[in-house]
Amino acid sequence: LRLILRILKANKGGTTEASISGLSAEAVKVYASNVAYYVAQKGTGSVELSLSVLDMTEALASELLGRKENEDGIMLVGESTTPPYAGI
């Protein structure tokens, strides 16, 4: 696990929109004597973040996407490209 930390400075880009979904757990009916006895709802659902960023640097985008730069400065992607785990 690798942590990527970047601090965006004023007037140097930033988040324009963020939407988080899937925080509610899916309700599951618990049956007893062939009748719905109660509804169990625990944990979270499939949490997803949609993030729109204005003026993200190419270097940060490449790091988040797992691109590798060769000795000539060319960004490489292929079957071995693996993006890092990243947290918001």
mmCIF file as gemmi writes it, N, C-alpha and C atoms, coordinates in Angstrom:
data_model
loop_
_atom_site.group_PDB
_atom_site.id
_atom_site.type_symbol
_atom_site.label_atom_id
_atom_site.label_alt_id
_atom_site.label_comp_id
_atom_site.label_asym_id
_atom_site.label_entity_id
_atom_site.label_seq_id
_atom_site.pdbx_PDB_ins_code
_atom_site.Cartn_x
_atom_site.Cartn_y
_atom_site.Cartn_z
_atom_site.occupancy
_atom_site.B_iso_or_equiv
_atom_site.pdbx_formal_charge
_atom_site.auth_seq_id
_atom_site.auth_asym_id
_atom_site.pdbx_PDB_model_num
ATOM 1 N N . LEU Axp A 1 ? 0.854 -1.18 0 1 0 ? 1 A 1
ATOM 2 C CA . LEU Axp A 1 ? 0 0 0 1 0 ? 1 A 1
ATOM 3 C C . LEU Axp A 1 ? 0.885 1.224 0 1 0 ? 1 A 1
ATOM 4 N N . ARG Axp A 2 ? 0.678 2.091 -0.964 1 0 ? 2 A 1
ATOM 5 C CA . ARG Axp A 2 ? 1.472 3.307 -1.083 1 0 ? 2 A 1
ATOM 6 C C . ARG Axp A 2 ? 0.541 4.495 -0.959 1 0 ? 2 A 1
ATOM 7 N N . LEU Axp A 3 ? 0.927 5.471 -0.19 1 0 ? 3 A 1
ATOM 8 C CA . LEU Axp A 3 ? 0.117 6.655 0.016 1 0 ? 3 A 1
ATOM 9 C C . LEU Axp A 3 ? 0.634 7.775 -0.867 1 0 ? 3 A 1
ATOM 10 N N . ILE Axp A 4 ? -0.26 8.353 -1.645 1 0 ? 4 A 1
ATOM 11 C CA . ILE Axp A 4 ? 0.088 9.495 -2.484 1 0 ? 4 A 1
ATOM 12 C C . ILE Axp A 4 ? -0.584 10.71 -1.87 1 0 ? 4 A 1
ATOM 13 N N . LEU Axp A 5 ? 0.208 11.691 -1.501 1 0 ? 5 A 1
ATOM 14 C CA . LEU Axp A 5 ? -0.326 12.889 -0.863 1 0 ? 5 A 1
ATOM 15 C C . LEU Axp A 5 ? 0.045 14.098 -1.697 1 0 ? 5 A 1
ATOM 16 N N . ARG Axp A 6 ? -0.94 14.853 -2.093 1 0 ? 6 A 1
ATOM 17 C CA . ARG Axp A 6 ? -0.715 16.074 -2.847 1 0 ? 6 A 1
ATOM 18 C C . ARG Axp A 6 ? -1.581 17.159 -2.232 1 0 ? 6 A 1
ATOM 19 N N . ILE Axp A 7 ? -1.039 18.334 -2.097 1 0 ? 7 A 1
ATOM 20 C CA . ILE Axp A 7 ? -1.795 19.479 -1.59 1 0 ? 7 A 1
ATOM 21 C C . ILE Axp A 7 ? -1.937 20.456 -2.747 1 0 ? 7 A 1
ATOM 22 N N . LEU Axp A 8 ? -3.193 20.748 -3.127 1 0 ? 8 A 1
ATOM 23 C CA . LEU Axp A 8 ? -3.432 21.699 -4.197 1 0 ? 8 A 1
ATOM 24 C C . LEU Axp A 8 ? -3.417 23.106 -3.614 1 0 ? 8 A 1
ATOM 25 N N . LYS Axp A 9 ? -2.71 23.993 -4.273 1 0 ? 9 A 1
ATOM 26 C CA . LYS Axp A 9 ? -2.594 25.369 -3.802 1 0 ? 9 A 1
ATOM 27 C C . LYS Axp A 9 ? -3.671 26.233 -4.436 1 0 ? 9 A 1
ATOM 28 N N . ALA Axp A 10 ? -3.984 27.355 -3.799 1 0 ? 10 A 1
ATOM 29 C CA . ALA Axp A 10 ? -4.985 28.277 -4.319 1 0 ? 10 A 1
ATOM 30 C C . ALA Axp A 10 ? -4.629 28.677 -5.743 1 0 ? 10 A 1
ATOM 31 N N . ASN Axp A 11 ? -5.625 28.724 -6.61 1 0 ? 11 A 1
ATOM 32 C CA . ASN Axp A 11 ? -5.471 29.106 -8.014 1 0 ? 11 A 1
ATOM 33 C C . ASN Axp A 11 ? -4.58 28.143 -8.793 1 0 ? 11 A 1
ATOM 34 N N . LYS Axp A 12 ? -4.429 26.921 -8.315 1 0 ? 12 A 1
ATOM 35 C CA . LYS Axp A 12 ? -3.606 25.91 -8.995 1 0 ? 12 A 1
ATOM 36 C C . LYS Axp A 12 ? -4.41 24.647 -9.248 1 0 ? 12 A 1
ATOM 37 N N . GLY Axp A 13 ? -5.719 24.767 -9.445 1 0 ? 13 A 1
ATOM 38 C CA . GLY Axp A 13 ? -6.569 23.612 -9.694 1 0 ? 13 A 1
ATOM 39 C C . GLY Axp A 13 ? -7.25 23.146 -8.427 1 0 ? 13 A 1
ATOM 40 N N . GLY Axp A 14 ? -8.152 22.214 -8.567 1 0 ? 14 A 1
ATOM 41 C CA . GLY Axp A 14 ? -8.848 21.685 -7.405 1 0 ? 14 A 1
ATOM 42 C C . GLY Axp A 14 ? -10.087 20.907 -7.811 1 0 ? 14 A 1
ATOM 43 N N . THR Axp A 15 ? -10.855 20.483 -6.825 1 0 ? 15 A 1
ATOM 44 C CA . THR Axp A 15 ? -12.064 19.702 -7.045 1 0 ? 15 A 1
ATOM 45 C C . THR Axp A 15 ? -13.197 20.608 -7.484 1 0 ? 15 A 1
ATOM 46 N N . THR Axp A 16 ? -13.894 20.215 -8.548 1 0 ? 16 A 1
ATOM 47 C CA . THR Axp A 16 ? -15.036 20.995 -9.009 1 0 ? 16 A 1
ATOM 48 C C . THR Axp A 16 ? -16.357 20.326 -8.641 1 0 ? 16 A 1
ATOM 49 N N . GLU Axp A 17 ? -16.339 19 -8.457 1 0 ? 17 A 1
ATOM 50 C CA . GLU Axp A 17 ? -17.553 18.27 -8.096 1 0 ? 17 A 1
ATOM 51 C C . GLU Axp A 17 ? -17.172 16.941 -7.462 1 0 ? 17 A 1
ATOM 52 N N . ALA Axp A 18 ? -17.901 16.551 -6.424 1 0 ? 18 A 1
ATOM 53 C CA . ALA Axp A 18 ? -17.682 15.255 -5.79 1 0 ? 18 A 1
ATOM 54 C C . ALA Axp A 18 ? -19.034 14.647 -5.438 1 0 ? 18 A 1
ATOM 55 N N . SER Axp A 19 ? -19.188 13.363 -5.715 1 0 ? 19 A 1
ATOM 56 C CA . SER Axp A 19 ? -20.433 12.66 -5.429 1 0 ? 19 A 1
ATOM 57 C C . SER Axp A 19 ? -20.091 11.309 -4.806 1 0 ? 19 A 1
ATOM 58 N N . ILE Axp A 20 ? -20.618 11.053 -3.602 1 0 ? 20 A 1
ATOM 59 C CA . ILE Axp A 20 ? -20.387 9.789 -2.91 1 0 ? 20 A 1
ATOM 60 C C . ILE Axp A 20 ? -21.698 9.013 -2.881 1 0 ? 20 A 1
ATOM 61 N N . SER Axp A 21 ? -21.624 7.736 -3.26 1 0 ? 21 A 1
ATOM 62 C CA . SER Axp A 21 ? -22.824 6.901 -3.234 1 0 ? 21 A 1
ATOM 63 C C . SER Axp A 21 ? -22.5 5.557 -2.594 1 0 ? 21 A 1
ATOM 64 N N . GLY Axp A 22 ? -23.536 4.813 -2.262 1 0 ? 22 A 1
ATOM 65 C CA . GLY Axp A 22 ? -23.365 3.47 -1.718 1 0 ? 22 A 1
ATOM 66 C C . GLY Axp A 22 ? -23.037 3.42 -0.243 1 0 ? 22 A 1
ATOM 67 N N . LEU Axp A 23 ? -23.302 4.487 0.5 1 0 ? 23 A 1
ATOM 68 C CA . LEU Axp A 23 ? -22.992 4.49 1.928 1 0 ? 23 A 1
ATOM 69 C C . LEU Axp A 23 ? -23.988 3.66 2.736 1 0 ? 23 A 1
ATOM 70 N N . SER Axp A 24 ? -25.207 3.524 2.238 1 0 ? 24 A 1
ATOM 71 C CA . SER Axp A 24 ? -26.213 2.736 2.947 1 0 ? 24 A 1
ATOM 72 C C . SER Axp A 24 ? -26.07 1.262 2.589 1 0 ? 24 A 1
ATOM 73 N N . ALA Axp A 25 ? -26.189 0.441 3.593 1 0 ? 25 A 1
ATOM 74 C CA . ALA Axp A 25 ? -26.132 -1.001 3.361 1 0 ? 25 A 1
ATOM 75 C C . ALA Axp A 25 ? -27.421 -1.457 2.698 1 0 ? 25 A 1
ATOM 76 N N . GLU Axp A 26 ? -27.331 -2.522 1.951 1 0 ? 26 A 1
ATOM 77 C CA . GLU Axp A 26 ? -28.517 -3.09 1.325 1 0 ? 26 A 1
ATOM 78 C C . GLU Axp A 26 ? -29.351 -3.8 2.389 1 0 ? 26 A 1
ATOM 79 N N . ALA Axp A 27 ? -30.631 -3.529 2.377 1 0 ? 27 A 1
ATOM 80 C CA . ALA Axp A 27 ? -31.526 -4.15 3.355 1 0 ? 27 A 1
ATOM 81 C C . ALA Axp A 27 ? -31.727 -5.629 3.017 1 0 ? 27 A 1
ATOM 82 N N . VAL Axp A 28 ? -31.661 -6.48 4.045 1 0 ? 28 A 1
ATOM 83 C CA . VAL Axp A 28 ? -31.852 -7.918 3.884 1 0 ? 28 A 1
ATOM 84 C C . VAL Axp A 28 ? -32.968 -8.348 4.828 1 0 ? 28 A 1
ATOM 85 N N . LYS Axp A 29 ? -33.998 -8.967 4.273 1 0 ? 29 A 1
ATOM 86 C CA . LYS Axp A 29 ? -35.096 -9.445 5.107 1 0 ? 29 A 1
ATOM 87 C C . LYS Axp A 29 ? -34.676 -10.738 5.794 1 0 ? 29 A 1
ATOM 88 N N . VAL Axp A 30 ? -34.931 -10.803 7.096 1 0 ? 30 A 1
ATOM 89 C CA . VAL Axp A 30 ? -34.644 -12.016 7.878 1 0 ? 30 A 1
ATOM 90 C C . VAL Axp A 30 ? -35.985 -12.703 8.133 1 0 ? 30 A 1
ATOM 91 N N . TYR Axp A 31 ? -36.066 -13.954 7.714 1 0 ? 31 A 1
ATOM 92 C CA . TYR Axp A 31 ? -37.33 -14.693 7.825 1 0 ? 31 A 1
ATOM 93 C C . TYR Axp A 31 ? -37.332 -15.622 9.035 1 0 ? 31 A 1
ATOM 94 N N . ALA Axp A 32 ? -38.506 -15.767 9.625 1 0 ? 32 A 1
ATOM 95 C CA . ALA Axp A 32 ? -38.743 -16.725 10.71 1 0 ? 32 A 1
ATOM 96 C C . ALA Axp A 32 ? -40.144 -17.284 10.496 1 0 ? 32 A 1
ATOM 97 N N . SER Axp A 33 ? -40.28 -18.594 10.588 1 0 ? 33 A 1
ATOM 98 C CA . SER Axp A 33 ? -41.566 -19.27 10.347 1 0 ? 33 A 1
ATOM 99 C C . SER Axp A 33 ? -42.165 -18.856 9.003 1 0 ? 33 A 1
ATOM 100 N N . ASN Axp A 34 ? -41.3 -18.723 8.012 1 0 ? 34 A 1
ATOM 101 C CA . ASN Axp A 34 ? -41.709 -18.415 6.642 1 0 ? 34 A 1
ATOM 102 C C . ASN Axp A 34 ? -42.342 -17.033 6.49 1 0 ? 34 A 1
ATOM 103 N N . VAL Axp A 35 ? -42.042 -16.127 7.409 1 0 ? 35 A 1
ATOM 104 C CA . VAL Axp A 35 ? -42.56 -14.758 7.37 1 0 ? 35 A 1
ATOM 105 C C . VAL Axp A 35 ? -41.389 -13.809 7.594 1 0 ? 35 A 1
ATOM 106 N N . ALA Axp A 36 ? -41.401 -12.66 6.883 1 0 ? 36 A 1
ATOM 107 C CA . ALA Axp A 36 ? -40.352 -11.661 7.101 1 0 ? 36 A 1
ATOM 108 C C . ALA Axp A 36 ? -40.46 -11.166 8.544 1 0 ? 36 A 1
ATOM 109 N N . TYR Axp A 37 ? -39.431 -11.459 9.36 1 0 ? 37 A 1
ATOM 110 C CA . TYR Axp A 37 ? -39.466 -11.148 10.791 1 0 ? 37 A 1
ATOM 111 C C . TYR Axp A 37 ? -38.92 -9.751 11.053 1 0 ? 37 A 1
ATOM 112 N N . TYR Axp A 38 ? -37.782 -9.421 10.467 1 0 ? 38 A 1
ATOM 113 C CA . TYR Axp A 38 ? -37.234 -8.064 10.565 1 0 ? 38 A 1
ATOM 114 C C . TYR Axp A 38 ? -36.282 -7.821 9.399 1 0 ? 38 A 1
ATOM 115 N N . VAL Axp A 39 ? -35.899 -6.564 9.235 1 0 ? 39 A 1
ATOM 116 C CA . VAL Axp A 39 ? -34.986 -6.189 8.158 1 0 ? 39 A 1
ATOM 117 C C . VAL Axp A 39 ? -33.626 -5.885 8.767 1 0 ? 39 A 1
ATOM 118 N N . ALA Axp A 40 ? -32.602 -6.593 8.305 1 0 ? 40 A 1
ATOM 119 C CA . ALA Axp A 40 ? -31.236 -6.368 8.782 1 0 ? 40 A 1
ATOM 120 C C . ALA Axp A 40 ? -30.531 -5.43 7.804 1 0 ? 40 A 1
ATOM 121 N N . GLN Axp A 41 ? -29.871 -4.44 8.352 1 0 ? 41 A 1
ATOM 122 C CA . GLN Axp A 41 ? -29.137 -3.493 7.528 1 0 ? 41 A 1
ATOM 123 C C . GLN Axp A 41 ? -27.88 -3.111 8.296 1 0 ? 41 A 1
ATOM 124 N N . LYS Axp A 42 ? -26.733 -3.564 7.828 1 0 ? 42 A 1
ATOM 125 C CA . LYS Axp A 42 ? -25.503 -3.433 8.581 1 0 ? 42 A 1
ATOM 126 C C . LYS Axp A 42 ? -24.36 -3.075 7.638 1 0 ? 42 A 1
ATOM 127 N N . GLY Axp A 43 ? -23.434 -2.272 8.1 1 0 ? 43 A 1
ATOM 128 C CA . GLY Axp A 43 ? -22.263 -1.923 7.292 1 0 ? 43 A 1
ATOM 129 C C . GLY Axp A 43 ? -22.587 -0.9 6.223 1 0 ? 43 A 1
ATOM 130 N N . THR Axp A 44 ? -21.894 -1.022 5.096 1 0 ? 44 A 1
ATOM 131 C CA . THR Axp A 44 ? -22.129 -0.112 3.981 1 0 ? 44 A 1
ATOM 132 C C . THR Axp A 44 ? -22.378 -0.921 2.722 1 0 ? 44 A 1
ATOM 133 N N . GLY Axp A 45 ? -22.858 -0.241 1.71 1 0 ? 45 A 1
ATOM 134 C CA . GLY Axp A 45 ? -23.037 -0.88 0.414 1 0 ? 45 A 1
ATOM 135 C C . GLY Axp A 45 ? -21.722 -0.833 -0.346 1 0 ? 45 A 1
ATOM 136 N N . SER Axp A 46 ? -21.814 -0.735 -1.638 1 0 ? 46 A 1
ATOM 137 C CA . SER Axp A 46 ? -20.627 -0.617 -2.488 1 0 ? 46 A 1
ATOM 138 C C . SER Axp A 46 ? -20.315 0.868 -2.623 1 0 ? 46 A 1
ATOM 139 N N . VAL Axp A 47 ? -19.418 1.367 -1.803 1 0 ? 47 A 1
ATOM 140 C CA . VAL Axp A 47 ? -19.117 2.802 -1.754 1 0 ? 47 A 1
ATOM 141 C C . VAL Axp A 47 ? -18.357 3.212 -3.01 1 0 ? 47 A 1
ATOM 142 N N . GLU Axp A 48 ? -18.786 4.326 -3.591 1 0 ? 48 A 1
ATOM 143 C CA . GLU Axp A 48 ? -18.179 4.82 -4.822 1 0 ? 48 A 1
ATOM 144 C C . GLU Axp A 48 ? -18.07 6.334 -4.766 1 0 ? 48 A 1
ATOM 145 N N . LEU Axp A 49 ? -16.946 6.862 -5.226 1 0 ? 49 A 1
ATOM 146 C CA . LEU Axp A 49 ? -16.72 8.305 -5.277 1 0 ? 49 A 1
ATOM 147 C C . LEU Axp A 49 ? -16.505 8.708 -6.715 1 0 ? 49 A 1
ATOM 148 N N . SER Axp A 50 ? -17.242 9.705 -7.146 1 0 ? 50 A 1
ATOM 149 C CA . SER Axp A 50 ? -17.038 10.293 -8.464 1 0 ? 50 A 1
ATOM 150 C C . SER Axp A 50 ? -16.48 11.687 -8.215 1 0 ? 50 A 1
ATOM 151 N N . LEU Axp A 51 ? -15.325 11.972 -8.774 1 0 ? 51 A 1
ATOM 152 C CA . LEU Axp A 51 ? -14.617 13.21 -8.477 1 0 ? 51 A 1
ATOM 153 C C . LEU Axp A 51 ? -14.243 13.908 -9.772 1 0 ? 51 A 1
ATOM 154 N N . SER Axp A 52 ? -14.584 15.169 -9.881 1 0 ? 52 A 1
ATOM 155 C CA . SER Axp A 52 ? -14.181 15.985 -11.029 1 0 ? 52 A 1
ATOM 156 C C . SER Axp A 52 ? -13.134 16.973 -10.56 1 0 ? 52 A 1
ATOM 157 N N . VAL Axp A 53 ? -12.021 17.019 -11.267 1 0 ? 53 A 1
ATOM 158 C CA . VAL Axp A 53 ? -10.902 17.871 -10.873 1 0 ? 53 A 1
ATOM 159 C C . VAL Axp A 53 ? -10.553 18.795 -12.02 1 0 ? 53 A 1
ATOM 160 N N . LEU Axp A 54 ? -10.293 20.049 -11.696 1 0 ? 54 A 1
ATOM 161 C CA . LEU Axp A 54 ? -9.902 21.05 -12.68 1 0 ? 54 A 1
ATOM 162 C C . LEU Axp A 54 ? -8.395 21.233 -12.638 1 0 ? 54 A 1
ATOM 163 N N . ASP Axp A 55 ? -7.743 21.154 -13.77 1 0 ? 55 A 1
ATOM 164 C CA . ASP Axp A 55 ? -6.296 21.391 -13.905 1 0 ? 55 A 1
ATOM 165 C C . ASP Axp A 55 ? -5.432 20.433 -13.089 1 0 ? 55 A 1
ATOM 166 N N . MET Axp A 56 ? -5.737 19.129 -13.136 1 0 ? 56 A 1
ATOM 167 C CA . MET Axp A 56 ? -4.86 18.149 -12.491 1 0 ? 56 A 1
ATOM 168 C C . MET Axp A 56 ? -3.567 18.082 -13.301 1 0 ? 56 A 1
ATOM 169 N N . THR Axp A 57 ? -2.443 18.076 -12.63 1 0 ? 57 A 1
ATOM 170 C CA . THR Axp A 57 ? -1.171 18.025 -13.338 1 0 ? 57 A 1
ATOM 171 C C . THR Axp A 57 ? -0.987 16.665 -14.007 1 0 ? 57 A 1
ATOM 172 N N . GLU Axp A 58 ? -0.258 16.644 -15.096 1 0 ? 58 A 1
ATOM 173 C CA . GLU Axp A 58 ? 0.013 15.399 -15.809 1 0 ? 58 A 1
ATOM 174 C C . GLU Axp A 58 ? 0.793 14.432 -14.925 1 0 ? 58 A 1
ATOM 175 N N . ALA Axp A 59 ? 1.696 14.977 -14.106 1 0 ? 59 A 1
ATOM 176 C CA . ALA Axp A 59 ? 2.497 14.131 -13.218 1 0 ? 59 A 1
ATOM 177 C C . ALA Axp A 59 ? 1.612 13.416 -12.198 1 0 ? 59 A 1
ATOM 178 N N . LEU Axp A 60 ? 0.652 14.134 -11.601 1 0 ? 60 A 1
ATOM 179 C CA . LEU Axp A 60 ? -0.245 13.517 -10.622 1 0 ? 60 A 1
ATOM 180 C C . LEU Axp A 60 ? -1.158 12.499 -11.297 1 0 ? 60 A 1
ATOM 181 N N . ALA Axp A 61 ? -1.704 12.843 -12.467 1 0 ? 61 A 1
ATOM 182 C CA . ALA Axp A 61 ? -2.563 11.907 -13.187 1 0 ? 61 A 1
ATOM 183 C C . ALA Axp A 61 ? -1.797 10.63 -13.528 1 0 ? 61 A 1
ATOM 184 N N . SER Axp A 62 ? -0.56 10.765 -13.976 1 0 ? 62 A 1
ATOM 185 C CA . SER Axp A 62 ? 0.253 9.598 -14.318 1 0 ? 62 A 1
ATOM 186 C C . SER Axp A 62 ? 0.527 8.735 -13.093 1 0 ? 62 A 1
ATOM 187 N N . GLU Axp A 63 ? 0.802 9.373 -11.963 1 0 ? 63 A 1
ATOM 188 C CA . GLU Axp A 63 ? 1.072 8.616 -10.74 1 0 ? 63 A 1
ATOM 189 C C . GLU Axp A 63 ? -0.168 7.859 -10.276 1 0 ? 63 A 1
ATOM 190 N N . LEU Axp A 64 ? -1.333 8.514 -10.335 1 0 ? 64 A 1
ATOM 191 C CA . LEU Axp A 64 ? -2.578 7.867 -9.91 1 0 ? 64 A 1
ATOM 192 C C . LEU Axp A 64 ? -2.998 6.742 -10.853 1 0 ? 64 A 1
ATOM 193 N N . LEU Axp A 65 ? -2.642 6.839 -12.119 1 0 ? 65 A 1
ATOM 194 C CA . LEU Axp A 65 ? -3 5.811 -13.098 1 0 ? 65 A 1
ATOM 195 C C . LEU Axp A 65 ? -1.952 4.71 -13.215 1 0 ? 65 A 1
ATOM 196 N N . GLY Axp A 66 ? -0.821 4.865 -12.52 1 0 ? 66 A 1
ATOM 197 C CA . GLY Axp A 66 ? 0.21 3.839 -12.51 1 0 ? 66 A 1
ATOM 198 C C . GLY Axp A 66 ? 1.127 3.853 -13.722 1 0 ? 66 A 1
ATOM 199 N N . ARG Axp A 67 ? 1.133 4.963 -14.447 1 0 ? 67 A 1
ATOM 200 C CA . ARG Axp A 67 ? 2.009 5.066 -15.622 1 0 ? 67 A 1
ATOM 201 C C . ARG Axp A 67 ? 3.468 5.154 -15.183 1 0 ? 67 A 1
ATOM 202 N N . LYS Axp A 68 ? 4.356 4.595 -16.001 1 0 ? 68 A 1
ATOM 203 C CA . LYS Axp A 68 ? 5.796 4.651 -15.73 1 0 ? 68 A 1
ATOM 204 C C . LYS Axp A 68 ? 6.47 5.473 -16.822 1 0 ? 68 A 1
ATOM 205 N N . GLU Axp A 69 ? 7.444 6.276 -16.418 1 0 ? 69 A 1
ATOM 206 C CA . GLU Axp A 69 ? 8.175 7.106 -17.372 1 0 ? 69 A 1
ATOM 207 C C . GLU Axp A 69 ? 9.509 6.44 -17.699 1 0 ? 69 A 1
ATOM 208 N N . ASN Axp A 70 ? 9.836 6.34 -18.999 1 0 ? 70 A 1
ATOM 209 C CA . ASN Axp A 70 ? 11.123 5.744 -19.369 1 0 ? 70 A 1
ATOM 210 C C . ASN Axp A 70 ? 12.212 6.818 -19.377 1 0 ? 70 A 1
ATOM 211 N N . GLU Axp A 71 ? 13.42 6.434 -19.722 1 0 ? 71 A 1
ATOM 212 C CA . GLU Axp A 71 ? 14.562 7.352 -19.668 1 0 ? 71 A 1
ATOM 213 C C . GLU Axp A 71 ? 14.448 8.5 -20.674 1 0 ? 71 A 1
ATOM 214 N N . ASP Axp A 72 ? 13.579 8.361 -21.695 1 0 ? 72 A 1
ATOM 215 C CA . ASP Axp A 72 ? 13.379 9.425 -22.679 1 0 ? 72 A 1
ATOM 216 C C . ASP Axp A 72 ? 12.22 10.348 -22.312 1 0 ? 72 A 1
ATOM 217 N N . GLY Axp A 73 ? 11.602 10.123 -21.147 1 0 ? 73 A 1
ATOM 218 C CA . GLY Axp A 73 ? 10.494 10.964 -20.7 1 0 ? 73 A 1
ATOM 219 C C . GLY Axp A 73 ? 9.144 10.569 -21.273 1 0 ? 73 A 1
ATOM 220 N N . ILE Axp A 74 ? 9.057 9.39 -21.868 1 0 ? 74 A 1
ATOM 221 C CA . ILE Axp A 74 ? 7.799 8.908 -22.447 1 0 ? 74 A 1
ATOM 222 C C . ILE Axp A 74 ? 7.069 8.07 -21.412 1 0 ? 74 A 1
ATOM 223 N N . MET Axp A 75 ? 5.768 8.381 -21.23 1 0 ? 75 A 1
ATOM 224 C CA . MET Axp A 75 ? 4.951 7.623 -20.281 1 0 ? 75 A 1
ATOM 225 C C . MET Axp A 75 ? 4.531 6.305 -20.909 1 0 ? 75 A 1
ATOM 226 N N . LEU Axp A 76 ? 4.736 5.21 -20.199 1 0 ? 76 A 1
ATOM 227 C CA . LEU Axp A 76 ? 4.436 3.879 -20.7 1 0 ? 76 A 1
ATOM 228 C C . LEU Axp A 76 ? 3.249 3.276 -19.974 1 0 ? 76 A 1
ATOM 229 N N . VAL Axp A 77 ? 2.37 2.62 -20.72 1 0 ? 77 A 1
ATOM 230 C CA . VAL Axp A 77 ? 1.258 1.863 -20.147 1 0 ? 77 A 1
ATOM 231 C C . VAL Axp A 77 ? 1.19 0.536 -20.879 1 0 ? 77 A 1
ATOM 232 N N . GLY Axp A 78 ? 0.729 -0.477 -20.205 1 0 ? 78 A 1
ATOM 233 C CA . GLY Axp A 78 ? 0.627 -1.793 -20.831 1 0 ? 78 A 1
ATOM 234 C C . GLY Axp A 78 ? 0.034 -2.792 -19.869 1 0 ? 78 A 1
ATOM 235 N N . GLU Axp A 79 ? 0.23 -4.073 -20.169 1 0 ? 79 A 1
ATOM 236 C CA . GLU Axp A 79 ? -0.378 -5.122 -19.352 1 0 ? 79 A 1
ATOM 237 C C . GLU Axp A 79 ? 0.202 -5.185 -17.943 1 0 ? 79 A 1
ATOM 238 N N . SER Axp A 80 ? 1.369 -4.611 -17.726 1 0 ? 80 A 1
ATOM 239 C CA . SER Axp A 80 ? 1.965 -4.615 -16.383 1 0 ? 80 A 1
ATOM 240 C C . SER Axp A 80 ? 1.683 -3.317 -15.611 1 0 ? 80 A 1
ATOM 241 N N . THR Axp A 81 ? 0.906 -2.398 -16.211 1 0 ? 81 A 1
ATOM 242 C CA . THR Axp A 81 ? 0.563 -1.143 -15.545 1 0 ? 81 A 1
ATOM 243 C C . THR Axp A 81 ? -0.377 -1.438 -14.381 1 0 ? 81 A 1
ATOM 244 N N . THR Axp A 82 ? 0.02 -1.038 -13.181 1 0 ? 82 A 1
ATOM 245 C CA . THR Axp A 82 ? -0.796 -1.255 -11.991 1 0 ? 82 A 1
ATOM 246 C C . THR Axp A 82 ? -0.914 0.045 -11.209 1 0 ? 82 A 1
ATOM 247 N N . PRO Axp A 83 ? -2.111 0.637 -11.163 1 0 ? 83 A 1
ATOM 248 C CA . PRO Axp A 83 ? -2.272 1.861 -10.388 1 0 ? 83 A 1
ATOM 249 C C . PRO Axp A 83 ? -2.172 1.553 -8.901 1 0 ? 83 A 1
ATOM 250 N N . PRO Axp A 84 ? -1.654 2.504 -8.115 1 0 ? 84 A 1
ATOM 251 C CA . PRO Axp A 84 ? -1.535 2.276 -6.672 1 0 ? 84 A 1
ATOM 252 C C . PRO Axp A 84 ? -2.884 2.396 -5.979 1 0 ? 84 A 1
ATOM 253 N N . TYR Axp A 85 ? -2.971 1.846 -4.774 1 0 ? 85 A 1
ATOM 254 C CA . TYR Axp A 85 ? -4.138 2.108 -3.939 1 0 ? 85 A 1
ATOM 255 C C . TYR Axp A 85 ? -4.03 3.547 -3.486 1 0 ? 85 A 1
ATOM 256 N N . ALA Axp A 86 ? -5.12 4.29 -3.594 1 0 ? 86 A 1
ATOM 257 C CA . ALA Axp A 86 ? -5.085 5.704 -3.234 1 0 ? 86 A 1
ATOM 258 C C . ALA Axp A 86 ? -6.309 6.022 -2.385 1 0 ? 86 A 1
ATOM 259 N N . GLY Axp A 87 ? -6.156 6.923 -1.45 1 0 ? 87 A 1
ATOM 260 C CA . GLY Axp A 87 ? -7.257 7.334 -0.593 1 0 ? 87 A 1
ATOM 261 C C . GLY Axp A 87 ? -7.563 8.811 -0.762 1 0 ? 87 A 1
ATOM 262 N N . ILE Axp A 88 ? -8.799 9.152 -0.561 1 0 ? 88 A 1
ATOM 263 C CA . ILE Axp A 88 ? -9.235 10.544 -0.675 1 0 ? 88 A 1
ATOM 264 C C . ILE Axp A 88 ? -9.407 11.098 0.728 1 0 ? 88 A 1
